[in-house]
Amino acid sequence: MSWDDEDLETGPLPKWFQIADRLRRAIEKGEFTEGDALPSEAVLGRRFKVSRTTARSALDDLENARLVARASGRGSIVLAPQVDQPLNLLSGFGDDMRSRGLRPGARTLSVRAARVTSEAAAGLDVDPATHTTCVQRLLLADGTAIAHSVVWLHPATLTAGQPAPGDLDDGSLYAWIERASGLRIASGSQFIEAEAAGEELAKHLGLSPGDPVVTARRTSRAEGGQVLEYVVTRYRADRYRFRVELVRP
């Protein structure tokens, strides 16, 4: 059954809500895919015999849910689906993507030895004068960059030397850390906040300067508590969101 096969129901549910729900389910089923334009306010109004204000409210609801974006001259355009990451699981980016049916990838921007920043020194629990390896990468989902990460490796992870860019483009950084250090990443702590994209980050992620990004700062540890990495990852806010399951005590 298509999204517009039946008329709206009479009852307590507002008509704008019913229209938005039908379009939402149509997007989920693939009737509308990324880049498609949804029916206009005028088309929705004629089909369901509602005012343009009601039709606009339905499209506004989808825009607020980040399912569509308004484009001048084109209407409401379906966006790529957001990636959900559960906050109670510590997993690498590649694992997150594969579990959602997306093809993970990475493009290494730089691998360099450098003195830690004050933020990285605190995250790694090392002296501010420490030099270690810093890795900058773009993280890809189905070939599209959705995140930029800056990883500071604890010196304890570098017993086998620093990684080569090819190691990280073709494989998992977590897997490399565990091979290099002989330690398994078992736990971590993470802080998440909203930021505005700077000019360089916007260029990497295909955004405009000032667009919102979701920033996660994470320290990862081995089973014995040894810190292995400190990473700052900035995600496109329109493609990535974090999910947490809550239980009332």
NORSUL-V711492 format. One record per residue. N is the residue number from 1. PSI is psi as a letter, one per 30 degrees, with the letter a starting at -180 (NA if undefined). OMEGA is omega as a letter, one per 20 degrees, with the letter a starting at -180 (NA if undefined). D_LAST is the distance of its C-alpha to the last C-alpha in Angstrom with 2 decimals. Layout:
BEGIN
n | psi | omega | d_last
N | PSI | OMEGA | D_LAST
N | PSI | OMEGA | D_LAST
END
This chain:
BEGIN
n | psi | omega | d_last
1 | k | r | 42.39
2 | l | a | 42.75
3 | f | a | 40.63
4 | g | a | 43.53
5 | e | a | 44.90
6 | l | r | 43.68
7 | l | r | 43.72
8 | l | r | 40.66
9 | l | r | 39.14
10 | k | a | 39.67
11 | a | a | 36.61
12 | f | a | 33.66
13 | k | r | 32.81
14 | k | a | 34.74
15 | e | r | 37.52
16 | e | r | 36.50
17 | e | r | 33.08
18 | e | r | 34.89
19 | e | r | 37.26
20 | e | a | 34.60
21 | e | r | 32.64
22 | e | r | 35.89
23 | e | r | 36.77
24 | e | r | 33.33
25 | e | r | 33.66
26 | e | r | 37.24
27 | e | a | 36.23
28 | e | a | 33.67
29 | f | r | 36.46
30 | g | r | 38.98
31 | e | r | 41.27
32 | k | a | 40.99
33 | l | a | 40.62
34 | k | r | 40.43
35 | f | r | 43.31
36 | k | r | 44.05
37 | k | r | 44.57
38 | l | r | 42.82
39 | k | a | 45.05
40 | l | r | 46.02
41 | e | a | 45.21
42 | e | a | 48.70
43 | e | r | 48.33
44 | e | a | 44.97
45 | e | r | 46.50
46 | e | a | 49.50
47 | e | a | 47.62
48 | g | r | 45.08
49 | h | r | 47.31
50 | l | r | 44.99
51 | l | r | 45.75
52 | e | r | 45.50
53 | e | r | 42.85
54 | e | r | 40.66
55 | e | r | 41.41
56 | e | r | 40.68
57 | e | r | 37.25
58 | e | r | 36.44
59 | e | r | 37.63
60 | e | a | 35.81
61 | e | r | 32.52
62 | e | r | 33.32
63 | e | r | 34.37
64 | f | r | 31.16
65 | g | r | 29.28
66 | h | r | 31.70
67 | f | r | 33.31
68 | l | r | 36.68
69 | k | r | 38.63
70 | k | r | 41.55
71 | k | a | 44.83
72 | k | r | 47.95
73 | f | a | 50.46
74 | f | r | 48.23
75 | b | a | 45.41
76 | j | a | 41.82
77 | k | a | 41.68
78 | k | r | 39.04
79 | l | r | 37.22
80 | k | a | 36.29
81 | k | r | 32.80
82 | k | r | 30.00
83 | k | r | 28.56
84 | k | r | 24.79
85 | j | r | 23.41
86 | k | a | 19.89
87 | f | a | 18.48
88 | g | a | 16.87
89 | k | r | 20.41
90 | j | a | 23.31
91 | l | r | 26.44
92 | l | a | 29.85
93 | e | a | 31.11
94 | e | r | 33.41
95 | e | r | 30.72
96 | e | a | 28.68
97 | e | a | 31.84
98 | e | a | 33.03
99 | f | a | 29.76
100 | g | r | 30.30
101 | g | r | 33.97
102 | l | r | 35.34
103 | j | a | 38.06
104 | l | r | 37.01
105 | l | r | 39.60
106 | l | r | 40.31
107 | j | a | 43.23
108 | k | r | 43.70
109 | e | r | 45.04
110 | k | r | 45.73
111 | j | a | 45.33
112 | l | r | 46.62
113 | k | a | 46.66
114 | l | r | 45.68
115 | k | a | 44.55
116 | k | r | 40.82
117 | l | r | 39.66
118 | e | r | 37.85
119 | e | a | 34.59
120 | e | r | 35.21
121 | e | r | 36.25
122 | e | a | 32.94
123 | e | a | 31.03
124 | f | a | 33.25
125 | h | r | 33.44
126 | l | r | 37.25
127 | k | a | 40.14
128 | f | r | 40.95
129 | f | a | 44.41
130 | k | r | 43.18
131 | k | r | 44.69
132 | a | a | 42.93
133 | k | r | 42.71
134 | k | a | 41.22
135 | k | r | 40.79
136 | k | a | 40.61
137 | l | r | 39.97
138 | k | r | 39.50
139 | k | a | 36.96
140 | k | r | 38.17
141 | j | a | 36.83
142 | h | r | 39.73
143 | f | a | 42.08
144 | k | r | 40.52
145 | k | r | 39.18
146 | f | r | 35.60
147 | l | r | 34.71
148 | k | a | 36.51
149 | k | r | 35.41
150 | j | a | 36.74
151 | k | r | 36.02
152 | k | a | 37.01
153 | k | r | 37.50
154 | k | r | 37.17
155 | f | r | 40.62
156 | f | r | 39.27
157 | f | a | 38.97
158 | g | a | 42.62
159 | f | r | 44.49
160 | g | a | 46.03
161 | l | a | 46.86
162 | l | a | 45.33
163 | l | r | 44.58
164 | k | a | 47.18
165 | e | a | 46.34
166 | e | r | 47.19
167 | e | a | 44.63
168 | f | r | 41.84
169 | e | a | 43.23
170 | f | a | 43.49
171 | a | a | 40.51
172 | k | r | 37.04
173 | e | r | 36.65
174 | e | a | 33.92
175 | e | r | 36.44
176 | e | r | 39.12
177 | e | a | 37.04
178 | e | r | 36.23
179 | e | a | 39.90
180 | e | a | 41.22
181 | f | a | 39.02
182 | g | a | 38.54
183 | k | r | 34.85
184 | k | r | 31.94
185 | k | a | 29.40
186 | f | a | 26.09
187 | l | r | 23.63
188 | l | r | 23.60
189 | k | a | 22.17
190 | k | r | 22.67
191 | k | a | 22.98
192 | k | r | 23.59
193 | l | r | 25.60
194 | k | r | 28.17
195 | l | r | 31.85
196 | k | a | 35.25
197 | k | r | 37.56
198 | l | a | 40.59
199 | e | a | 44.01
200 | e | r | 44.04
201 | e | r | 40.53
202 | e | r | 41.34
203 | e | a | 44.48
204 | e | a | 42.68
205 | g | r | 40.07
206 | h | a | 42.42
207 | l | r | 40.89
208 | k | r | 42.49
209 | k | a | 42.05
210 | f | r | 39.23
211 | l | a | 37.28
212 | k | r | 33.50
213 | l | r | 32.08
214 | k | a | 28.62
215 | k | r | 28.89
216 | k | r | 26.84
217 | j | a | 27.66
218 | k | r | 26.74
219 | k | a | 27.62
220 | k | a | 27.80
221 | l | r | 28.18
222 | l | a | 29.63
223 | e | r | 28.04
224 | g | r | 29.57
225 | f | r | 28.25
226 | k | r | 31.56
227 | k | a | 31.30
228 | e | a | 33.15
229 | l | r | 32.96
230 | k | a | 31.91
231 | k | r | 31.97
232 | j | a | 31.87
233 | k | r | 31.66
234 | j | a | 32.34
235 | k | r | 31.68
236 | k | a | 33.34
237 | f | r | 30.81
238 | f | a | 32.44
239 | f | a | 31.99
240 | k | r | 28.73
241 | l | a | 25.12
242 | k | a | 21.86
243 | k | r | 18.94
244 | k | r | 15.30
245 | k | a | 12.80
246 | k | r | 9.41
247 | k | r | 6.22
248 | k | a | 3.84
249 | NA | NA | 0.00
END
